[in-house]
């Protein structure tokens, strides 16, 4: 079976039962997002540096 190309990759994943977090990386831009869940609630946000610029994954930096 061929691997499906995906736009988003999970770089870090942490979980402790009902809550968890993931760092998701856009494979085309390298921009990082934080996804957090707690029970049945969750949210996603852009990670930014101290200057307000989007954080880039070192894996995808060119």
CORRAJO-V833605 format. One record per residue. N is the residue number from 1. RES is the residue in three letters. D_FIRST is the distance of its C-alpha to the first C-alpha in whole Angstrom. Layout:
N RES D_FIRST
N RES D_FIRST
This chain:
1 UNK 0
2 UNK 4
3 UNK 7
4 UNK 9
5 UNK 12
6 UNK 15
7 UNK 19
8 UNK 20
9 UNK 19
10 UNK 21
11 UNK 23
12 UNK 26
13 UNK 25
14 UNK 28
15 UNK 29
16 UNK 32
17 UNK 32
18 UNK 33
19 UNK 32
20 UNK 30
21 UNK 29
22 UNK 27
23 UNK 27
24 UNK 25
25 UNK 24
26 UNK 24
27 UNK 22
28 UNK 24
29 UNK 27
30 UNK 27
31 UNK 29
32 UNK 29
33 UNK 29
34 UNK 30
35 UNK 29
36 UNK 31
37 UNK 31
38 UNK 34
39 UNK 34
40 UNK 33
41 UNK 34
42 UNK 32
43 UNK 32
44 UNK 31
45 UNK 33
46 UNK 33
47 UNK 34
48 UNK 37
49 UNK 39
50 UNK 43
51 UNK 44
52 UNK 42
53 UNK 39
54 UNK 35
55 UNK 34
56 UNK 31
57 UNK 29
58 UNK 30
59 UNK 26
60 UNK 26
61 UNK 30
62 UNK 30
